[in-house]
Amino acid sequence: MTKTVQWQGRWACIGGGSSGLGLVLARQLIRLGANVAIVGRDPVKLAQATTGLNRLSHELGTTGLITSFSLDLAASRSELEVSSPQEWERWNEWLRVTSLDLAIAAAGKSDRGFLMQISISDLQKILDANVFTSLAFSQYCEEALARGRGTLIHISSLAGIVAAPGMGAYSMAKHAVVAMSRQMRLELAGKGIRVMLVCPGPIANLDLAGRYDDLVTHRNLPENLKLPAGGSKVRSVEAEWIADEILKAAKNGTKEMVVPAKVKWLAALGGLFPSFSDFMLKAKQLN
């Protein structure tokens, strides 16, 4: 784990922090003594995650503060004012008085399927979960990050820099996250906010076996799409390792992080030699 006081007593907020990589990042930050806020739309998962983080803090004897907000950030502000008025007000009040050192947009939803077959309603759900939630989270945290001259991290995917068969809507959404992050990096620099893009490959202990079985069966998709990373020939990494690497990179001011790094060269080649890139993607079925 990172040996640093970088996050000691500093505020970090994680969108999508109640599960997946977001929750792993929250745990790592608790271990480093940070104050942690997590945001999630499922109140049951959020309560369980918050309880777990408090238990971890107690076991480690850390003194960081922990709070959570149950909000569906894909919803509009007017919808949140009606559906969750107290939580909405508490969230806004917290943002008004907090200086953020770190905000991580980690919410997302994976998918399997082909763009020529997906319905607009299913595509909208993937875009809501991956793009609009991350955009809204970034917008909400902007002023708190400016006060803290903090870092905003967007979690995309290898599927956000290279396309792959059977990853249609997911790849489309994660490409949008990449574009969003790069645009924000330019727009927010004048406010002292650093923006970092993370594109990880499959994460071993999060991409669970059987996760896509029902979806692949229901959509009559190729069997290999049931596998983590859609059966791509990319080695999985451990969740704790990638979380620690993300925090190290944020500390060092890294702008973009791709794991494994070799995929960024394939993405670059894709712009210069698209036919060669397509051949490699089909051969390796990269995710």
DRENDO-1510 file (C-alpha; in Angstrom, 1 decimal, always signed):
<recs>
REC; n; res; u; v; w
REC; 1; MET; +0.0; +0.0; +0.0 .
REC; 2; THR; +1.1; +3.6; -0.6 .
REC; 3; LYS; +3.3; +4.8; +2.3 .
REC; 4; THR; +2.3; +8.5; +2.3 .
REC; 5; VAL; +0.6; +11.1; +4.5 .
REC; 6; GLN; -0.9; +12.6; +1.3 .
REC; 7; TRP; -4.5; +11.7; +2.3 .
REC; 8; GLN; -4.2; +12.0; +6.1 .
REC; 9; GLY; -7.2; +14.1; +7.3 .
REC; 10; ARG; -8.1; +15.1; +3.7 .
REC; 11; TRP; -11.6; +14.8; +2.2 .
REC; 12; ALA; -12.2; +12.3; -0.6 .
REC; 13; CYS; -15.6; +11.8; -2.2 .
REC; 14; ILE; -16.4; +8.7; -4.3 .
REC; 15; GLY; -19.4; +8.5; -6.6 .
REC; 16; GLY; -20.4; +4.9; -6.9 .
REC; 17; GLY; -18.6; +4.2; -3.6 .
REC; 18; SER; -21.0; +1.6; -2.2 .
REC; 19; SER; -19.7; -1.2; -4.4 .
REC; 20; GLY; -17.1; -2.4; -6.9 .
REC; 21; LEU; -13.9; -0.4; -7.4 .
REC; 22; GLY; -15.4; +2.6; -5.8 .
REC; 23; LEU; -15.8; +0.8; -2.5 .
REC; 24; VAL; -12.3; -0.7; -2.7 .
REC; 25; LEU; -10.9; +2.8; -3.2 .
REC; 26; ALA; -12.9; +4.0; -0.2 .
REC; 27; ARG; -11.3; +1.2; +1.9 .
REC; 28; GLN; -7.8; +2.1; +0.8 .
REC; 29; LEU; -8.4; +5.8; +1.6 .
REC; 30; ILE; -9.7; +4.8; +5.1 .
REC; 31; ARG; -6.5; +2.9; +5.6 .
REC; 32; LEU; -4.5; +6.0; +4.7 .
REC; 33; GLY; -6.4; +8.1; +7.2 .
REC; 34; ALA; -8.6; +10.1; +4.8 .
REC; 35; ASN; -12.0; +11.5; +5.5 .
REC; 36; VAL; -14.3; +9.7; +3.1 .
REC; 37; ALA; -17.7; +10.4; +1.6 .
REC; 38; ILE; -19.4; +7.8; -0.6 .
REC; 39; VAL; -22.4; +8.4; -2.9 .
REC; 40; GLY; -24.7; +5.6; -4.1 .
REC; 41; ARG; -28.2; +5.2; -5.4 .
REC; 42; ASP; -29.0; +1.9; -3.6 .
REC; 43; PRO; -29.8; +2.8; +0.1 .
REC; 44; VAL; -29.3; -0.8; +1.2 .
REC; 45; LYS; -25.9; -1.2; -0.4 .
REC; 46; LEU; -24.9; +2.2; +0.8 .
REC; 47; ALA; -25.8; +1.4; +4.4 .
REC; 48; GLN; -23.9; -1.8; +4.2 .
REC; 49; ALA; -20.8; -0.1; +2.7 .
REC; 50; THR; -20.9; +2.7; +5.3 .
REC; 51; THR; -21.1; +0.2; +8.1 .
REC; 52; GLY; -18.2; -1.8; +6.7 .
REC; 53; LEU; -16.1; +1.4; +6.3 .
REC; 54; ASN; -16.8; +2.4; +9.9 .
REC; 55; ARG; -15.9; -1.1; +11.1 .
REC; 56; LEU; -12.6; -1.0; +9.2 .
REC; 57; SER; -11.8; +2.4; +10.6 .
REC; 58; HIS; -12.5; +1.2; +14.1 .
REC; 59; GLU; -10.3; -1.9; +13.6 .
REC; 60; LEU; -7.4; +0.1; +12.3 .
REC; 61; GLY; -7.8; +2.9; +14.9 .
REC; 62; THR; -7.9; +5.6; +12.2 .
REC; 63; THR; -9.5; +8.9; +13.0 .
REC; 64; GLY; -10.9; +9.9; +9.5 .
REC; 65; LEU; -14.5; +11.0; +9.2 .
REC; 66; ILE; -17.0; +8.9; +7.2 .
REC; 67; THR; -20.3; +9.9; +5.7 .
REC; 68; SER; -22.6; +8.8; +2.9 .
REC; 69; PHE; -25.3; +10.2; +0.6 .
REC; 70; SER; -28.1; +8.1; -1.0 .
REC; 71; LEU; -28.7; +9.8; -4.3 .
REC; 72; ASP; -29.3; +8.8; -7.9 .
REC; 73; LEU; -27.0; +11.3; -9.6 .
REC; 74; ALA; -28.3; +10.4; -13.1 .
REC; 75; ALA; -31.6; +12.1; -12.1 .
REC; 76; SER; -32.1; +15.8; -12.7 .
REC; 77; ARG; -31.8; +18.3; -9.9 .
REC; 78; SER; -35.5; +19.0; -9.9 .
REC; 79; GLU; -36.2; +15.2; -9.7 .
REC; 80; LEU; -33.8; +14.9; -6.7 .
REC; 81; GLU; -35.5; +17.8; -4.9 .
REC; 82; VAL; -38.8; +16.0; -5.1 .
REC; 83; SER; -37.6; +12.3; -4.6 .
REC; 84; SER; -35.0; +12.9; -2.0 .
REC; 85; PRO; -35.4; +16.4; -0.5 .
REC; 86; GLN; -33.6; +15.9; +2.8 .
REC; 87; GLU; -30.7; +13.9; +1.3 .
REC; 88; TRP; -30.5; +16.4; -1.5 .
REC; 89; GLU; -30.2; +19.3; +0.9 .
REC; 90; ARG; -27.7; +17.5; +3.1 .
REC; 91; TRP; -25.5; +16.8; +0.0 .
REC; 92; ASN; -25.6; +20.4; -1.1 .
REC; 93; GLU; -24.9; +21.7; +2.3 .
REC; 94; TRP; -21.9; +19.3; +2.7 .
REC; 95; LEU; -20.5; +20.5; -0.7 .
REC; 96; ARG; -20.9; +24.1; +0.4 .
REC; 97; VAL; -18.7; +23.7; +3.4 .
REC; 98; THR; -16.2; +21.1; +2.3 .
REC; 99; SER; -12.8; +21.5; +0.6 .
REC; 100; LEU; -12.3; +18.4; -1.5 .
REC; 101; ASP; -8.8; +17.0; -2.1 .
REC; 102; LEU; -10.1; +14.1; -4.2 .
REC; 103; ALA; -13.3; +13.2; -6.0 .
REC; 104; ILE; -13.6; +9.9; -7.8 .
REC; 105; ALA; -16.3; +9.3; -10.4 .
REC; 106; ALA; -16.4; +5.5; -10.1 .
REC; 107; ALA; -20.1; +4.7; -10.8 .
REC; 108; GLY; -20.7; +2.5; -13.8 .
REC; 109; LYS; -22.4; -0.5; -15.2 .
REC; 110; SER; -21.0; -3.1; -17.6 .
REC; 111; ASP; -22.9; -4.7; -20.5 .
REC; 112; ARG; -22.7; -7.2; -23.3 .
REC; 113; GLY; -24.2; -7.0; -26.7 .
REC; 114; PHE; -24.1; -5.6; -30.2 .
REC; 115; LEU; -25.1; -2.0; -31.1 .
REC; 116; MET; -27.2; -3.1; -34.0 .
REC; 117; GLN; -29.4; -5.1; -31.7 .
REC; 118; ILE; -29.6; -3.0; -28.5 .
REC; 119; SER; -32.8; -1.0; -27.7 .
REC; 120; ILE; -32.7; +2.7; -27.1 .
REC; 121; SER; -34.1; +2.2; -23.6 .
REC; 122; ASP; -31.3; -0.3; -22.7 .
REC; 123; LEU; -28.7; +2.0; -24.2 .
REC; 124; GLN; -30.1; +4.9; -22.1 .
REC; 125; LYS; -29.6; +2.9; -19.0 .
REC; 126; ILE; -25.9; +2.2; -19.8 .
REC; 127; LEU; -25.4; +5.9; -20.7 .
REC; 128; ASP; -27.1; +7.0; -17.4 .
REC; 129; ALA; -25.0; +4.7; -15.3 .
REC; 130; ASN; -21.6; +5.4; -16.9 .
REC; 131; VAL; -21.7; +8.9; -18.5 .
REC; 132; PHE; -24.5; +11.1; -17.0 .
REC; 133; THR; -23.8; +10.0; -13.5 .
REC; 134; SER; -20.1; +10.8; -13.8 .
REC; 135; LEU; -20.9; +14.1; -15.5 .
REC; 136; ALA; -23.3; +15.1; -12.7 .
REC; 137; PHE; -21.0; +14.0; -10.0 .
REC; 138; SER; -18.1; +16.1; -11.5 .
REC; 139; GLN; -20.4; +19.1; -11.8 .
REC; 140; TYR; -21.6; +18.9; -8.2 .
REC; 141; CYS; -18.0; +18.5; -6.9 .
REC; 142; GLU; -16.5; +21.3; -8.9 .
REC; 143; GLU; -16.5; +24.2; -6.4 .
REC; 144; ALA; -15.5; +21.9; -3.5 .
REC; 145; LEU; -12.6; +20.7; -5.6 .
REC; 146; ALA; -11.6; +24.3; -6.5 .
REC; 147; ARG; -11.5; +25.2; -2.8 .
REC; 148; GLY; -9.2; +22.3; -2.1 .
REC; 149; ARG; -7.3; +22.6; -5.4 .
REC; 150; GLY; -8.0; +18.9; -5.6 .
REC; 151; THR; -8.0; +16.1; -8.1 .
REC; 152; LEU; -11.0; +14.7; -10.1 .
REC; 153; ILE; -10.6; +11.1; -11.2 .
REC; 154; HIS; -12.8; +9.5; -13.9 .
REC; 155; ILE; -12.9; +5.7; -14.0 .
REC; 156; SER; -13.4; +4.5; -17.6 .
REC; 157; SER; -12.1; +1.2; -19.0 .
REC; 158; LEU; -9.9; -0.2; -21.7 .
REC; 159; ALA; -13.2; -0.4; -23.6 .
REC; 160; GLY; -13.1; +3.4; -23.5 .
REC; 161; ILE; -10.0; +3.6; -25.7 .
REC; 162; VAL; -10.4; +0.5; -28.0 .
REC; 163; ALA; -13.6; -1.1; -29.4 .
REC; 164; ALA; -14.2; -4.9; -29.1 .
REC; 165; PRO; -16.8; -7.3; -30.5 .
REC; 166; GLY; -19.8; -7.8; -28.1 .
REC; 167; MET; -19.0; -4.7; -26.0 .
REC; 168; GLY; -21.1; -2.3; -28.0 .
REC; 169; ALA; -23.1; -0.1; -25.6 .
REC; 170; TYR; -20.5; -0.4; -22.8 .
REC; 171; SER; -17.6; +0.6; -25.1 .
REC; 172; MET; -19.7; +3.5; -26.5 .
REC; 173; ALA; -20.4; +4.8; -23.0 .
REC; 174; LYS; -16.8; +4.4; -21.8 .
REC; 175; HIS; -15.5; +6.2; -24.9 .
REC; 176; ALA; -17.8; +9.1; -23.9 .
REC; 177; VAL; -16.3; +9.1; -20.4 .
REC; 178; VAL; -12.8; +9.3; -21.9 .
REC; 179; ALA; -13.8; +12.3; -24.0 .
REC; 180; MET; -15.6; +13.9; -21.0 .
REC; 181; SER; -12.5; +13.6; -18.8 .
REC; 182; ARG; -10.1; +15.0; -21.4 .
REC; 183; GLN; -12.4; +17.9; -22.0 .
REC; 184; MET; -12.7; +18.6; -18.3 .
REC; 185; ARG; -9.0; +18.5; -17.9 .
REC; 186; LEU; -8.8; +21.5; -20.2 .
REC; 187; GLU; -11.7; +23.3; -18.8 .
REC; 188; LEU; -10.9; +23.0; -15.1 .
REC; 189; ALA; -7.1; +23.6; -15.2 .
REC; 190; GLY; -7.7; +27.3; -14.6 .
REC; 191; LYS; -9.5; +26.6; -11.4 .
REC; 192; GLY; -6.6; +24.6; -10.0 .
REC; 193; ILE; -8.4; +21.3; -10.4 .
REC; 194; ARG; -6.3; +18.4; -11.8 .
REC; 195; VAL; -8.3; +15.8; -13.8 .
REC; 196; MET; -7.1; +12.3; -14.2 .
REC; 197; LEU; -8.5; +9.5; -16.4 .
REC; 198; VAL; -8.2; +5.9; -15.5 .
REC; 199; CYS; -8.7; +3.1; -18.0 .
REC; 200; PRO; -8.3; -0.3; -16.3 .
REC; 201; GLY; -8.7; -3.7; -17.7 .
REC; 202; PRO; -10.6; -6.6; -16.0 .
REC; 203; ILE; -10.4; -6.6; -12.2 .
REC; 204; ALA; -10.0; -10.2; -10.9 .
REC; 205; ASN; -12.0; -10.1; -7.7 .
REC; 206; LEU; -14.7; -7.8; -9.0 .
REC; 207; ASP; -15.5; -9.3; -12.4 .
REC; 208; LEU; -17.2; -12.4; -10.8 .
REC; 209; ALA; -17.9; -15.6; -12.7 .
REC; 210; GLY; -21.5; -15.9; -13.8 .
REC; 211; ARG; -22.1; -12.2; -13.8 .
REC; 212; TYR; -23.2; -12.0; -17.4 .
REC; 213; ASP; -24.7; -15.5; -17.8 .
REC; 214; ASP; -28.3; -14.4; -17.8 .
REC; 215; LEU; -27.7; -11.4; -20.0 .
REC; 216; VAL; -25.8; -13.5; -22.6 .
REC; 217; THR; -28.5; -16.1; -22.6 .
REC; 218; HIS; -31.4; -13.6; -22.8 .
REC; 219; ARG; -29.7; -11.8; -25.8 .
REC; 220; ASN; -28.5; -15.0; -27.5 .
REC; 221; LEU; -24.9; -13.8; -27.5 .
REC; 222; PRO; -21.7; -15.8; -28.1 .
REC; 223; GLU; -20.7; -17.8; -25.0 .
REC; 224; ASN; -17.3; -16.1; -24.7 .
REC; 225; LEU; -19.1; -12.9; -23.6 .
REC; 226; LYS; -20.0; -14.6; -20.3 .
REC; 227; LEU; -16.3; -14.5; -19.4 .
REC; 228; PRO; -14.6; -11.6; -17.6 .
REC; 229; ALA; -13.5; -8.9; -20.1 .
REC; 230; GLY; -15.6; -10.7; -22.7 .
REC; 231; GLY; -13.1; -13.5; -23.0 .
REC; 232; SER; -10.3; -11.0; -24.0 .
REC; 233; LYS; -6.7; -12.0; -23.7 .
REC; 234; VAL; -5.9; -9.4; -21.1 .
REC; 235; ARG; -4.6; -10.3; -17.7 .
REC; 236; SER; -6.8; -9.4; -14.7 .
REC; 237; VAL; -5.4; -7.3; -11.9 .
REC; 238; GLU; -6.3; -7.4; -8.2 .
REC; 239; ALA; -8.8; -4.7; -7.0 .
REC; 240; GLU; -6.6; -3.6; -4.1 .
REC; 241; TRP; -3.5; -3.3; -6.3 .
REC; 242; ILE; -5.3; -1.1; -8.9 .
REC; 243; ALA; -6.8; +1.1; -6.2 .
REC; 244; ASP; -3.4; +1.7; -4.7 .
REC; 245; GLU; -1.9; +2.4; -8.1 .
REC; 246; ILE; -4.7; +4.9; -8.8 .
REC; 247; LEU; -4.0; +6.8; -5.5 .
REC; 248; LYS; -0.2; +6.8; -6.2 .
REC; 249; ALA; -0.9; +8.2; -9.7 .
REC; 250; ALA; -3.2; +10.9; -8.3 .
REC; 251; LYS; -0.5; +11.9; -5.8 .
REC; 252; ASN; +2.0; +12.2; -8.6 .
REC; 253; GLY; -0.2; +14.3; -10.9 .
REC; 254; THR; -0.6; +11.6; -13.6 .
REC; 255; LYS; -3.1; +12.7; -16.3 .
REC; 256; GLU; -4.0; +9.4; -17.8 .
REC; 257; MET; -3.5; +5.8; -16.5 .
REC; 258; VAL; -4.0; +2.8; -18.7 .
REC; 259; VAL; -3.7; -0.7; -17.3 .
REC; 260; PRO; -2.1; -2.7; -18.9 .
REC; 261; ALA; -0.1; +0.1; -20.5 .
REC; 262; LYS; +0.4; -1.7; -23.8 .
REC; 263; VAL; -3.2; -1.1; -24.7 .
REC; 264; LYS; -2.7; +2.6; -25.0 .
REC; 265; TRP; -0.2; +1.9; -27.9 .
REC; 266; LEU; -2.8; -0.2; -29.6 .
REC; 267; ALA; -5.3; +2.7; -29.2 .
REC; 268; ALA; -2.8; +5.1; -30.7 .
REC; 269; LEU; -2.1; +2.7; -33.6 .
REC; 270; GLY; -5.9; +2.5; -34.2 .
REC; 271; GLY; -5.9; +6.1; -35.3 .
REC; 272; LEU; -3.0; +5.7; -37.7 .
REC; 273; PHE; -3.7; +2.1; -39.0 .
REC; 274; PRO; -7.3; +1.2; -38.3 .
REC; 275; SER; -7.2; -2.0; -40.4 .
REC; 276; PHE; -4.3; -3.3; -38.4 .
REC; 277; SER; -6.0; -2.3; -35.1 .
REC; 278; ASP; -9.2; -4.0; -36.1 .
REC; 279; PHE; -7.3; -7.2; -36.9 .
REC; 280; MET; -5.5; -7.1; -33.5 .
REC; 281; LEU; -8.7; -6.5; -31.6 .
REC; 282; LYS; -10.5; -9.3; -33.3 .
REC; 283; ALA; -7.6; -11.6; -32.7 .
REC; 284; LYS; -7.2; -10.7; -29.0 .
REC; 285; GLN; -10.8; -9.5; -28.3 .
REC; 286; LEU; -9.5; -6.8; -26.0 .
REC; 287; ASN; -11.8; -5.2; -23.4 .
</recs>
